[in-house]
Amino acid sequence: MLVIGDDEERLHLRRALSGEGWRVLPAGSGAQARQISGREDFEIAVVDNRLPDERGFQVIAGVQKPNVSTVALLRDEDTMDRIVGIELGADYYMRSPVNPRELVARVKQILRKREIAGELAGASGRIHIGDLEIDPDRVEVNKGGQEILLSPREFKLLYTLARSPGRVFPRGALLRQVWGEDEYIDERTVNVYVQRLRNKLGDNPSEPKLIETVRGFGYRLVKQN
């Protein structure tokens, strides 16, 4: 889905993406994006932060679905919105207006990562840690038999930690493995996502029983007896 308020820019980007053989669902406002999200399936949502009816990050929060990666288009002066976007679940960031070829390259990168993640997941199978079950084939997480809805980035972070319980992952290593190369992302992003995971998994930050902070280093998933 391509959510761009400017008609000319949306047309240029749509042509570039369609030229790669991808099906593009265009929207010129947040309201149109929500309508499309309610009736269509898509893998990636590219959302400009400046829309005629609302901020792009509100749209991202409203159209999030399991297995959907989100790309937020930001202007240089949108620094505070970037922080809000991290908390609302944006996965990738690019400068706006974006070069069509650059956007095509980023979408290809996202699709490659999803393909590789799927191959690894198929080889690894489900992971059980205490009452937590992580199913990489279905991209699902269950805790005590109840499904926990995670964004694609949250799932990838949890899965990375869960594949090596007890191992300490420095924040920099998690950035490389979960986010890859992204000029807008820094190590504080990992802290925000760990906090979100703890909240969703019911893991008390004061006395974590699942994701533990190792001061001065990073995080690890606690081994269960």
TORPA-4810 file (N, C-alpha, C, O; in nm, 3 decimals):
<nodes>
NODE_1_0.084_-0.119_0.000_0.000_0.000_0.000_0.088_0.124_0.000_0.186_0.131_0.074_M
NODE_2_0.053_0.222_-0.083_0.130_0.345_-0.098_0.043_0.463_-0.058_-0.053_0.497_-0.127_L
NODE_3_0.076_0.526_0.056_-0.007_0.634_0.110_0.071_0.765_0.098_0.157_0.795_0.181_V
NODE_4_0.040_0.843_-0.005_0.108_0.969_-0.034_0.003_1.077_-0.061_-0.086_1.056_-0.143_I
NODE_5_0.013_1.190_0.006_-0.085_1.296_-0.010_-0.073_1.371_-0.141_-0.175_1.412_-0.198_G
NODE_6_0.049_1.392_-0.190_0.071_1.466_-0.313_0.041_1.378_-0.434_0.101_1.271_-0.450_D
NODE_7_-0.051_1.421_-0.520_-0.095_1.338_-0.632_0.019_1.306_-0.728_0.033_1.192_-0.772_D
NODE_8_0.100_1.406_-0.762_0.208_1.385_-0.858_0.314_1.290_-0.803_0.361_1.200_-0.872_E
NODE_9_0.351_1.311_-0.677_0.451_1.224_-0.616_0.398_1.082_-0.606_0.471_0.986_-0.633_E
NODE_10_0.272_1.066_-0.568_0.213_0.933_-0.557_0.215_0.862_-0.692_0.241_0.742_-0.699_R
NODE_11_0.186_0.936_-0.800_0.185_0.877_-0.933_0.325_0.829_-0.973_0.340_0.719_-1.026_L
NODE_12_0.427_0.913_-0.948_0.564_0.874_-0.983_0.608_0.749_-0.908_0.666_0.658_-0.966_H
NODE_13_0.580_0.746_-0.778_0.622_0.632_-0.697_0.544_0.507_-0.736_0.598_0.396_-0.738_L
NODE_14_0.416_0.524_-0.767_0.335_0.409_-0.807_0.388_0.349_-0.936_0.395_0.226_-0.950_R
NODE_15_0.425_0.434_-1.031_0.479_0.384_-1.158_0.609_0.307_-1.136_0.632_0.203_-1.197_R
NODE_16_0.695_0.359_-1.048_0.823_0.293_-1.022_0.802_0.156_-0.959_0.868_0.060_-0.996_A
NODE_17_0.710_0.148_-0.864_0.685_0.021_-0.795_0.613_-0.077_-0.887_0.645_-0.196_-0.889_L
NODE_18_0.516_-0.028_-0.963_0.443_-0.116_-1.055_0.535_-0.169_-1.164_0.516_-0.279_-1.214_S
NODE_19_0.637_-0.088_-1.200_0.731_-0.130_-1.302_0.811_-0.253_-1.263_0.868_-0.320_-1.349_G
NODE_20_0.816_-0.283_-1.133_0.886_-0.403_-1.084_0.794_-0.525_-1.080_0.834_-0.634_-1.039_E
NODE_21_0.669_-0.504_-1.123_0.574_-0.614_-1.124_0.493_-0.628_-0.996_0.420_-0.725_-0.980_G
NODE_22_0.506_-0.532_-0.904_0.434_-0.538_-0.778_0.295_-0.475_-0.792_0.277_-0.378_-0.866_W
NODE_23_0.200_-0.531_-0.723_0.066_-0.473_-0.716_0.068_-0.360_-0.614_0.105_-0.382_-0.499_R
NODE_24_0.029_-0.241_-0.655_0.034_-0.124_-0.569_-0.108_-0.076_-0.538_-0.190_-0.060_-0.628_V
NODE_25_-0.135_-0.055_-0.410_-0.264_-0.003_-0.365_-0.243_0.143_-0.323_-0.191_0.168_-0.214_L
NODE_26_-0.282_0.240_-0.407_-0.256_0.381_-0.378_-0.363_0.443_-0.290_-0.481_0.409_-0.300_P
NODE_27_-0.320_0.535_-0.202_-0.414_0.611_-0.118_-0.359_0.752_-0.103_-0.238_0.771_-0.089_A
NODE_28_-0.450_0.851_-0.106_-0.408_0.990_-0.094_-0.434_1.052_0.041_-0.406_1.170_0.063_G
NODE_29_-0.488_0.972_0.134_-0.521_1.024_0.267_-0.524_0.909_0.367_-0.523_0.792_0.329_S
NODE_30_-0.529_0.944_0.494_-0.539_0.842_0.598_-0.670_0.766_0.589_-0.673_0.645_0.611_G
NODE_31_-0.778_0.837_0.558_-0.909_0.772_0.548_-0.910_0.668_0.437_-0.962_0.558_0.455_A
NODE_32_-0.852_0.702_0.321_-0.846_0.605_0.211_-0.759_0.485_0.249_-0.791_0.371_0.214_Q
NODE_33_-0.650_0.511_0.320_-0.561_0.402_0.361_-0.633_0.304_0.453_-0.616_0.183_0.440_A
NODE_34_-0.712_0.356_0.545_-0.785_0.268_0.637_-0.889_0.185_0.562_-0.911_0.069_0.596_R
NODE_35_-0.954_0.244_0.463_-1.052_0.169_0.384_-0.985_0.055_0.309_-1.035_-0.057_0.305_Q
NODE_36_-0.869_0.086_0.248_-0.796_-0.018_0.175_-0.751_-0.128_0.270_-0.761_-0.247_0.238_I
NODE_37_-0.700_-0.089_0.386_-0.651_-0.186_0.483_-0.761_-0.281_0.529_-0.736_-0.398_0.558_S
NODE_38_-0.883_-0.231_0.534_-0.994_-0.314_0.580_-1.040_-0.418_0.480_-1.104_-0.516_0.517_G
NODE_39_-1.007_-0.397_0.351_-1.058_-0.490_0.251_-0.950_-0.560_0.168_-0.981_-0.651_0.092_R
NODE_40_-0.824_-0.517_0.182_-0.717_-0.573_0.099_-0.605_-0.631_0.185_-0.583_-0.590_0.299_E
NODE_41_-0.535_-0.729_0.127_-0.414_-0.783_0.189_-0.292_-0.721_0.122_-0.291_-0.702_0.000_D
NODE_42_-0.190_-0.690_0.200_-0.067_-0.634_0.145_0.048_-0.668_0.240_0.026_-0.698_0.357_F
NODE_43_0.170_-0.662_0.188_0.288_-0.699_0.266_0.362_-0.578_0.322_0.423_-0.586_0.429_E
NODE_44_0.356_-0.466_0.249_0.432_-0.347_0.288_0.343_-0.224_0.277_0.267_-0.211_0.181_I
NODE_45_0.351_-0.135_0.375_0.280_-0.007_0.371_0.382_0.106_0.372_0.458_0.120_0.468_A
NODE_46_0.385_0.185_0.265_0.472_0.302_0.256_0.385_0.423_0.284_0.292_0.452_0.209_V
NODE_47_0.416_0.496_0.392_0.327_0.603_0.438_0.404_0.733_0.456_0.500_0.739_0.533_V
NODE_48_0.360_0.838_0.385_0.419_0.971_0.404_0.368_1.028_0.536_0.251_1.012_0.570_D
NODE_49_0.455_1.094_0.610_0.414_1.150_0.739_0.324_1.272_0.723_0.251_1.306_0.817_N
NODE_50_0.327_1.338_0.608_0.245_1.456_0.584_0.128_1.419_0.493_0.145_1.404_0.372_R
NODE_51_0.012_1.404_0.552_-0.109_1.372_0.477_-0.213_1.482_0.499_-0.204_1.554_0.598_L
NODE_52_-0.310_1.496_0.410_-0.407_1.606_0.423_-0.499_1.596_0.543_-0.551_1.698_0.589_P
NODE_53_-0.521_1.474_0.596_-0.618_1.460_0.705_-0.558_1.418_0.838_-0.621_1.437_0.942_D
NODE_54_-0.437_1.361_0.839_-0.375_1.320_0.964_-0.226_1.291_0.942_-0.179_1.286_0.828_E
NODE_55_-0.154_1.273_1.053_-0.012_1.241_1.043_0.004_1.095_1.002_-0.078_1.009_1.036_R
NODE_56_0.111_1.070_0.930_0.133_0.936_0.878_0.144_0.830_0.986_0.102_0.716_0.965_G
NODE_57_0.200_0.865_1.100_0.218_0.765_1.205_0.085_0.720_1.265_0.074_0.609_1.316_F
NODE_58_-0.015_0.808_1.261_-0.148_0.767_1.303_-0.203_0.662_1.207_-0.272_0.568_1.248_Q
NODE_59_-0.173_0.680_1.080_-0.216_0.583_0.979_-0.146_0.449_1.001_-0.210_0.344_0.995_V
NODE_60_-0.015_0.454_1.026_0.060_0.331_1.049_0.001_0.252_1.165_-0.016_0.130_1.155_I
NODE_61_-0.030_0.321_1.274_-0.089_0.253_1.389_-0.225_0.194_1.354_-0.265_0.091_1.410_A
NODE_62_-0.298_0.260_1.262_-0.433_0.216_1.228_-0.439_0.102_1.128_-0.538_0.030_1.123_G
NODE_63_-0.334_0.085_1.047_-0.339_-0.018_0.942_-0.246_-0.135_0.971_-0.232_-0.224_0.887_V
NODE_64_-0.184_-0.138_1.087_-0.090_-0.246_1.119_-0.160_-0.380_1.120_-0.271_-0.396_1.173_Q
NODE_65_-0.093_-0.477_1.060_-0.140_-0.615_1.058_-0.020_-0.706_1.078_0.093_-0.666_1.051_K
NODE_66_-0.043_-0.828_1.126_0.068_-0.923_1.132_0.126_-0.943_0.992_0.052_-0.951_0.895_P
NODE_67_0.257_-0.950_0.983_0.330_-0.974_0.858_0.334_-0.853_0.765_0.378_-0.867_0.651_N
NODE_68_0.290_-0.736_0.809_0.298_-0.615_0.728_0.415_-0.530_0.776_0.419_-0.492_0.894_V
NODE_69_0.510_-0.500_0.687_0.620_-0.410_0.720_0.582_-0.268_0.683_0.516_-0.246_0.581_S
NODE_70_0.621_-0.170_0.765_0.582_-0.032_0.741_0.705_0.055_0.716_0.805_0.045_0.787_T
NODE_71_0.694_0.141_0.615_0.800_0.236_0.580_0.744_0.377_0.596_0.649_0.414_0.528_V
NODE_72_0.802_0.455_0.686_0.758_0.592_0.709_0.847_0.688_0.631_0.970_0.679_0.638_A
NODE_73_0.786_0.780_0.558_0.859_0.882_0.484_0.860_1.010_0.565_0.754_1.067_0.593_L
NODE_74_0.980_1.056_0.603_0.995_1.170_0.694_1.073_1.282_0.629_1.164_1.258_0.549_L
NODE_75_1.038_1.404_0.663_1.119_1.519_0.626_1.221_1.543_0.738_1.204_1.493_0.849_R
NODE_76_1.324_1.619_0.708_1.432_1.641_0.805_1.381_1.701_0.935_1.436_1.675_1.042_D
NODE_77_1.275_1.782_0.927_1.225_1.850_1.048_1.130_1.762_1.129_1.074_1.809_1.228_E
NODE_78_1.111_1.637_1.088_1.017_1.549_1.157_1.084_1.466_1.267_1.044_1.352_1.290_D
NODE_79_1.185_1.522_1.334_1.262_1.446_1.432_1.175_1.391_1.544_1.185_1.273_1.578_T
NODE_80_1.090_1.474_1.601_1.005_1.428_1.712_0.906_1.323_1.664_0.874_1.229_1.736_M
NODE_81_0.856_1.340_1.540_0.764_1.241_1.486_0.833_1.106_1.470_0.768_1.001_1.483_D
NODE_82_0.963_1.107_1.440_1.036_0.980_1.428_1.032_0.904_1.560_1.015_0.782_1.561_R
NODE_83_1.048_0.975_1.671_1.045_0.910_1.802_0.907_0.851_1.828_0.894_0.739_1.877_I
NODE_84_0.804_0.929_1.795_0.667_0.880_1.810_0.645_0.759_1.720_0.580_0.662_1.760_V
NODE_85_0.700_0.765_1.599_0.683_0.656_1.504_0.740_0.525_1.552_0.682_0.419_1.529_G
NODE_86_0.854_0.532_1.620_0.913_0.410_1.676_0.818_0.345_1.775_0.800_0.224_1.776_I
NODE_87_0.757_0.429_1.858_0.666_0.376_1.959_0.537_0.322_1.897_0.477_0.230_1.952_E
NODE_88_0.496_0.379_1.783_0.373_0.334_1.718_0.396_0.217_1.623_0.301_0.157_1.574_L
NODE_89_0.522_0.184_1.596_0.548_0.062_1.523_0.603_0.075_1.383_0.603_-0.025_1.311_G
NODE_90_0.651_0.191_1.340_0.713_0.201_1.209_0.839_0.115_1.205_0.917_0.114_1.300_A
NODE_91_0.858_0.043_1.095_0.971_-0.049_1.084_1.092_0.013_1.014_1.206_-0.014_1.051_D
NODE_92_1.067_0.097_0.914_1.174_0.157_0.836_1.145_0.306_0.817_1.030_0.350_0.823_Y
NODE_93_1.251_0.383_0.793_1.238_0.527_0.773_1.317_0.569_0.651_1.428_0.521_0.628_Y
NODE_94_1.260_0.662_0.573_1.330_0.718_0.458_1.299_0.868_0.452_1.195_0.913_0.500_M
NODE_95_1.391_0.943_0.392_1.369_1.086_0.378_1.267_1.115_0.269_1.268_1.051_0.164_R
NODE_96_1.181_1.210_0.294_1.081_1.253_0.197_1.112_1.395_0.150_1.154_1.478_0.229_S
NODE_97_1.092_1.423_0.019_1.043_1.331_-0.085_1.148_1.227_-0.121_1.267_1.257_-0.126_P
NODE_98_1.103_1.106_-0.144_1.194_0.995_-0.166_1.218_0.975_-0.316_1.127_0.994_-0.397_V
NODE_99_1.339_0.938_-0.351_1.371_0.904_-0.489_1.304_0.771_-0.524_1.319_0.675_-0.449_N
NODE_100_1.231_0.764_-0.635_1.162_0.639_-0.670_1.254_0.517_-0.675_1.216_0.409_-0.630_P
NODE_101_1.375_0.534_-0.729_1.468_0.420_-0.736_1.513_0.377_-0.597_1.535_0.258_-0.571_R
NODE_102_1.527_0.474_-0.507_1.566_0.441_-0.370_1.456_0.364_-0.299_1.483_0.270_-0.225_E
NODE_103_1.330_0.404_-0.325_1.218_0.333_-0.264_1.209_0.191_-0.318_1.184_0.097_-0.242_L
NODE_104_1.228_0.175_-0.447_1.227_0.040_-0.507_1.335_-0.046_-0.442_1.310_-0.163_-0.410_V
NODE_105_1.454_0.011_-0.423_1.563_-0.064_-0.362_1.529_-0.105_-0.219_1.560_-0.216_-0.176_A
NODE_106_1.464_-0.015_-0.144_1.427_-0.047_-0.006_1.321_-0.157_-0.003_1.329_-0.247_0.081_R
NODE_107_1.223_-0.150_-0.091_1.120_-0.254_-0.094_1.182_-0.390_-0.129_1.145_-0.492_-0.070_V
NODE_108_1.275_-0.391_-0.222_1.344_-0.516_-0.256_1.419_-0.570_-0.134_1.419_-0.690_-0.109_K
NODE_109_1.483_-0.480_-0.060_1.556_-0.520_0.060_1.462_-0.583_0.162_1.493_-0.686_0.221_Q
NODE_110_1.346_-0.521_0.183_1.249_-0.574_0.278_1.202_-0.713_0.236_1.193_-0.804_0.318_I
NODE_111_1.171_-0.728_0.107_1.123_-0.857_0.058_1.230_-0.965_0.069_1.200_-1.080_0.099_L
NODE_112_1.357_-0.927_0.045_1.467_-1.024_0.059_1.479_-1.070_0.204_1.495_-1.189_0.232_R
NODE_113_1.470_-0.974_0.296_1.481_-1.009_0.438_1.367_-1.101_0.481_1.386_-1.194_0.560_K
NODE_114_1.248_-1.073_0.430_1.133_-1.157_0.465_1.152_-1.299_0.410_1.118_-1.397_0.477_R
NODE_115_1.207_-1.309_0.289_1.231_-1.439_0.229_1.335_-1.517_0.308_1.316_-1.636_0.336_E
NODE_116_1.444_-1.450_0.345_1.549_-1.516_0.423_1.496_-1.559_0.560_1.525_-1.669_0.607_I
NODE_117_1.418_-1.469_0.622_1.361_-1.502_0.753_1.269_-1.622_0.743_1.265_-1.706_0.833_A
NODE_118_1.195_-1.631_0.633_1.106_-1.745_0.614_1.182_-1.875_0.597_1.141_-1.980_0.648_G
NODE_119_1.294_-1.867_0.524_1.376_-1.987_0.506_1.435_-2.035_0.638_1.437_-2.154_0.668_E
NODE_120_1.484_-1.940_0.717_1.541_-1.976_0.847_1.434_-2.032_0.939_1.458_-2.127_1.013_L
NODE_121_1.317_-1.970_0.935_1.208_-2.015_1.021_1.167_-2.157_0.986_1.143_-2.239_1.075_A
NODE_122_1.159_-2.186_0.856_1.120_-2.320_0.815_1.218_-2.425_0.860_1.180_-2.539_0.887_G
NODE_123_1.345_-2.387_0.870_1.447_-2.483_0.912_1.452_-2.501_1.063_1.497_-2.604_1.112_A
NODE_124_1.406_-2.401_1.136_1.423_-2.403_1.281_1.305_-2.461_1.355_1.323_-2.524_1.459_S
NODE_125_1.184_-2.441_1.307_1.066_-2.490_1.376_1.029_-2.405_1.495_1.087_-2.299_1.518_G
NODE_126_0.931_-2.452_1.572_0.879_-2.377_1.686_0.980_-2.373_1.801_1.062_-2.463_1.818_R
NODE_127_0.970_-2.266_1.878_1.055_-2.250_1.995_0.965_-2.244_2.118_0.868_-2.169_2.120_I
NODE_128_0.997_-2.325_2.219_0.920_-2.326_2.345_1.011_-2.281_2.457_1.116_-2.340_2.481_H
NODE_129_0.970_-2.175_2.527_1.043_-2.124_2.644_0.941_-2.102_2.754_0.865_-2.005_2.751_I
NODE_130_0.939_-2.191_2.853_0.837_-2.183_2.955_0.700_-2.198_2.892_0.676_-2.293_2.817_G
NODE_131_0.609_-2.103_2.920_0.475_-2.108_2.860_0.466_-2.026_2.732_0.358_-1.999_2.681_D
NODE_132_0.584_-1.987_2.681_0.591_-1.907_2.559_0.620_-1.998_2.439_0.715_-2.077_2.442_L
NODE_133_0.539_-1.986_2.336_0.560_-2.062_2.212_0.574_-1.965_2.096_0.488_-1.879_2.074_E
NODE_134_0.683_-1.979_2.023_0.710_-1.891_1.908_0.711_-1.978_1.783_0.792_-2.070_1.771_I
NODE_135_0.620_-1.948_1.692_0.606_-2.025_1.570_0.650_-1.939_1.451_0.571_-1.858_1.403_D
NODE_136_0.775_-1.956_1.403_0.824_-1.872_1.294_0.759_-1.902_1.160_0.756_-1.816_1.072_P
NODE_137_0.706_-2.023_1.142_0.640_-2.055_1.017_0.511_-1.975_1.001_0.480_-1.927_0.892_D
NODE_138_0.437_-1.961_1.109_0.310_-1.887_1.105_0.326_-1.743_1.154_0.232_-1.664_1.151_R
NODE_139_0.450_-1.711_1.200_0.478_-1.579_1.258_0.377_-1.549_1.368_0.309_-1.447_1.367_V
NODE_140_0.368_-1.641_1.463_0.275_-1.629_1.574_0.347_-1.652_1.707_0.443_-1.727_1.715_E
NODE_141_0.297_-1.584_1.810_0.348_-1.602_1.945_0.230_-1.630_2.037_0.131_-1.557_2.037_V
NODE_142_0.243_-1.735_2.117_0.140_-1.768_2.215_0.204_-1.777_2.353_0.314_-1.830_2.368_N
NODE_143_0.135_-1.724_2.451_0.183_-1.730_2.590_0.070_-1.785_2.676_-0.036_-1.723_2.689_K
NODE_144_0.095_-1.902_2.734_-0.008_-1.966_2.814_-0.131_-2.000_2.732_-0.243_-2.000_2.784_G
NODE_145_-0.111_-2.030_2.602_-0.223_-2.065_2.516_-0.295_-1.947_2.455_-0.388_-1.966_2.376_G
NODE_146_-0.254_-1.825_2.489_-0.319_-1.704_2.436_-0.227_-1.637_2.334_-0.109_-1.615_2.361_Q
NODE_147_-0.281_-1.604_2.218_-0.201_-1.542_2.113_-0.165_-1.399_2.150_-0.250_-1.322_2.196_E
NODE_148_-0.039_-1.363_2.129_0.011_-1.227_2.152_0.038_-1.164_2.016_0.120_-1.214_1.939_I
NODE_149_-0.030_-1.054_1.985_-0.013_-0.990_1.856_0.109_-0.899_1.859_0.116_-0.804_1.937_L
NODE_150_0.205_-0.928_1.771_0.327_-0.850_1.761_0.342_-0.795_1.620_0.294_-0.855_1.523_L
NODE_151_0.408_-0.681_1.608_0.442_-0.628_1.477_0.554_-0.715_1.419_0.620_-0.788_1.493_S
NODE_152_0.577_-0.709_1.287_0.687_-0.789_1.229_0.821_-0.762_1.295_0.899_-0.855_1.315_P
NODE_153_0.848_-0.636_1.329_0.977_-0.602_1.390_0.985_-0.657_1.532_1.090_-0.706_1.573_R
NODE_154_0.875_-0.648_1.607_0.874_-0.704_1.743_0.895_-0.854_1.739_0.969_-0.911_1.820_E
NODE_155_0.829_-0.919_1.643_0.845_-1.065_1.631_0.989_-1.101_1.601_1.045_-1.193_1.661_F
NODE_156_1.050_-1.029_1.507_1.188_-1.060_1.469_1.283_-1.040_1.586_1.376_-1.119_1.603_K
NODE_157_1.261_-0.936_1.666_1.345_-0.912_1.784_1.331_-1.025_1.884_1.430_-1.077_1.935_L
NODE_158_1.206_-1.064_1.913_1.183_-1.173_2.007_1.241_-1.304_1.955_1.304_-1.378_2.030_L
NODE_159_1.222_-1.330_1.828_1.272_-1.454_1.769_1.425_-1.460_1.773_1.483_-1.565_1.799_Y
NODE_160_1.490_-1.346_1.749_1.636_-1.340_1.755_1.686_-1.375_1.894_1.781_-1.452_1.909_T
NODE_161_1.623_-1.318_1.996_1.662_-1.347_2.134_1.631_-1.491_2.171_1.709_-1.557_2.240_L
NODE_162_1.514_-1.541_2.125_1.468_-1.673_2.167_1.548_-1.786_2.105_1.552_-1.896_2.160_A
NODE_163_1.612_-1.762_1.991_1.690_-1.867_1.927_1.816_-1.899_2.007_1.874_-2.006_1.991_R
NODE_164_1.858_-1.806_2.092_1.977_-1.830_2.175_1.950_-1.786_2.319_2.009_-1.688_2.365_S
NODE_165_1.862_-1.856_2.391_1.830_-1.816_2.529_1.955_-1.819_2.617_2.034_-1.913_2.611_P
NODE_166_1.971_-1.715_2.697_2.086_-1.704_2.785_2.201_-1.626_2.722_2.290_-1.580_2.794_G
NODE_167_2.201_-1.611_2.591_2.307_-1.536_2.524_2.281_-1.387_2.536_2.168_-1.341_2.515_R
NODE_168_2.384_-1.311_2.569_2.371_-1.165_2.578_2.393_-1.105_2.439_2.498_-1.125_2.377_V
NODE_169_2.294_-1.031_2.392_2.302_-0.962_2.263_2.329_-0.814_2.288_2.244_-0.746_2.345_F
NODE_170_2.445_-0.761_2.246_2.466_-0.616_2.254_2.362_-0.545_2.168_2.313_-0.600_2.069_P
NODE_171_2.328_-0.423_2.206_2.228_-0.349_2.131_2.268_-0.333_1.985_2.184_-0.343_1.895_R
NODE_172_2.397_-0.309_1.961_2.444_-0.294_1.824_2.422_-0.420_1.741_2.387_-0.412_1.624_G
NODE_173_2.443_-0.535_1.803_2.422_-0.662_1.732_2.274_-0.681_1.698_2.240_-0.728_1.590_A
NODE_174_2.186_-0.644_1.791_2.043_-0.654_1.765_2.000_-0.560_1.654_1.916_-0.594_1.571_L
NODE_175_2.059_-0.440_1.652_2.029_-0.347_1.544_2.064_-0.406_1.409_1.985_-0.398_1.314_L
NODE_176_2.182_-0.466_1.400_2.226_-0.522_1.272_2.139_-0.640_1.229_2.105_-0.653_1.112_R
NODE_177_2.104_-0.725_1.324_2.029_-0.846_1.290_1.881_-0.819_1.265_1.819_-0.884_1.181_Q
NODE_178_1.825_-0.724_1.339_1.680_-0.702_1.332_1.645_-0.587_1.237_1.546_-0.595_1.164_V
NODE_179_1.726_-0.481_1.239_1.695_-0.363_1.157_1.782_-0.351_1.033_1.740_-0.291_0.934_W
NODE_180_1.903_-0.406_1.036_1.992_-0.390_0.922_2.043_-0.247_0.914_2.062_-0.182_1.016_G
NODE_181_2.064_-0.200_0.793_2.117_-0.064_0.772_2.000_0.034_0.760_1.919_0.023_0.668_E
NODE_182_1.992_0.127_0.852_1.887_0.229_0.847_1.941_0.354_0.913_1.971_0.353_1.032_D
NODE_183_1.953_0.462_0.837_2.017_0.583_0.887_1.941_0.649_1.000_1.998_0.728_1.075_E
NODE_184_1.813_0.619_1.015_1.733_0.685_1.117_1.733_0.611_1.251_1.684_0.662_1.351_Y
NODE_185_1.788_0.490_1.253_1.777_0.405_1.371_1.904_0.412_1.454_2.015_0.409_1.401_I
NODE_186_1.888_0.423_1.587_2.002_0.416_1.677_1.971_0.317_1.788_1.863_0.257_1.790_D
NODE_187_2.065_0.300_1.881_2.052_0.194_1.981_1.935_0.217_2.077_1.887_0.122_2.139_E
NODE_188_1.889_0.341_2.090_1.774_0.366_2.177_1.648_0.298_2.124_1.556_0.268_2.200_R
NODE_189_1.645_0.274_1.993_1.531_0.205_1.933_1.514_0.066_1.994_1.402_0.022_2.019_T
NODE_190_1.627_-0.003_2.018_1.620_-0.136_2.078_1.554_-0.129_2.215_1.471_-0.213_2.248_V
NODE_191_1.590_-0.027_2.293_1.530_-0.012_2.427_1.379_0.002_2.418_1.305_-0.059_2.495_N
NODE_192_1.333_0.083_2.322_1.190_0.107_2.305_1.118_-0.023_2.268_1.012_-0.054_2.322_V
NODE_193_1.177_-0.099_2.176_1.112_-0.223_2.132_1.115_-0.331_2.241_1.019_-0.408_2.253_Y
NODE_194_1.220_-0.337_2.318_1.224_-0.432_2.430_1.114_-0.398_2.531_1.047_-0.487_2.583_V
NODE_195_1.096_-0.268_2.558_0.991_-0.225_2.649_0.854_-0.266_2.596_0.767_-0.311_2.671_Q
NODE_196_0.834_-0.249_2.465_0.706_-0.288_2.405_0.683_-0.438_2.415_0.573_-0.483_2.444_R
NODE_197_0.790_-0.515_2.391_0.778_-0.660_2.403_0.743_-0.701_2.546_0.657_-0.785_2.568_L
NODE_198_0.811_-0.640_2.641_0.782_-0.673_2.782_0.636_-0.645_2.815_0.570_-0.725_2.880_R
NODE_199_0.587_-0.530_2.770_0.448_-0.495_2.798_0.352_-0.596_2.738_0.256_-0.639_2.803_N
NODE_200_0.376_-0.634_2.614_0.285_-0.727_2.546_0.293_-0.868_2.602_0.194_-0.941_2.603_K
NODE_201_0.413_-0.906_2.650_0.431_-1.041_2.704_0.404_-1.048_2.854_0.415_-1.155_2.913_L
NODE_202_0.369_-0.933_2.915_0.343_-0.932_3.059_0.467_-0.953_3.141_0.461_-1.013_3.249_G
NODE_203_0.581_-0.905_3.092_0.709_-0.922_3.161_0.742_-0.793_3.236_0.774_-0.691_3.174_D
NODE_204_0.735_-0.796_3.368_0.755_-0.677_3.451_0.896_-0.622_3.434_0.992_-0.692_3.464_N
NODE_205_0.911_-0.495_3.385_1.045_-0.438_3.364_1.126_-0.430_3.492_1.249_-0.438_3.488_P
NODE_206_1.059_-0.414_3.607_1.130_-0.403_3.735_1.189_-0.537_3.778_1.296_-0.543_3.838_S
NODE_207_1.116_-0.644_3.747_1.162_-0.778_3.782_1.138_-0.870_3.662_1.053_-0.960_3.670_E
NODE_208_1.211_-0.849_3.552_1.185_-0.927_3.430_1.215_-1.075_3.449_1.319_-1.112_3.503_P
NODE_209_1.123_-1.157_3.405_1.141_-1.300_3.412_1.165_-1.360_3.273_1.187_-1.480_3.259_K
NODE_210_1.160_-1.275_3.171_1.175_-1.324_3.035_1.289_-1.253_2.962_1.386_-1.317_2.921_L
NODE_211_1.278_-1.121_2.944_1.383_-1.044_2.876_1.460_-0.963_2.980_1.405_-0.872_3.042_I
NODE_212_1.584_-0.998_2.999_1.665_-0.936_3.104_1.763_-0.835_3.046_1.825_-0.858_2.942_E
NODE_213_1.775_-0.720_3.114_1.874_-0.619_3.075_2.008_-0.652_3.139_2.016_-0.673_3.260_T
NODE_214_2.112_-0.656_3.058_2.248_-0.675_3.109_2.317_-0.540_3.098_2.356_-0.498_2.989_V
NODE_215_2.330_-0.473_3.211_2.377_-0.334_3.212_2.512_-0.320_3.141_2.605_-0.398_3.164_R
NODE_216_2.518_-0.219_3.056_2.641_-0.192_2.984_2.663_-0.278_2.862_2.760_-0.257_2.788_G
NODE_217_2.574_-0.376_2.839_2.592_-0.466_2.725_2.469_-0.469_2.635_2.475_-0.426_2.520_F
NODE_218_2.358_-0.520_2.688_2.240_-0.533_2.603_2.132_-0.614_2.670_2.094_-0.587_2.785_G
NODE_219_2.081_-0.716_2.599_1.967_-0.793_2.649_1.988_-0.942_2.623_2.063_-0.982_2.535_Y
NODE_220_1.918_-1.022_2.704_1.916_-1.165_2.679_1.781_-1.221_2.721_1.712_-1.166_2.808_R
NODE_221_1.744_-1.331_2.659_1.622_-1.401_2.698_1.659_-1.498_2.808_1.748_-1.581_2.790_L
NODE_222_1.593_-1.490_2.920_1.626_-1.572_3.036_1.589_-1.717_3.011_1.478_-1.748_2.967_V
NODE_223_1.684_-1.807_3.038_1.656_-1.950_3.027_1.554_-1.991_3.131_1.560_-1.948_3.246_K
NODE_224_1.460_-2.075_3.089_1.357_-2.123_3.181_1.395_-2.262_3.231_1.446_-2.345_3.156_Q
NODE_225_1.368_-2.285_3.360_1.397_-2.417_3.417_1.294_-2.520_3.374_1.303_-2.637_3.413_N
</nodes>
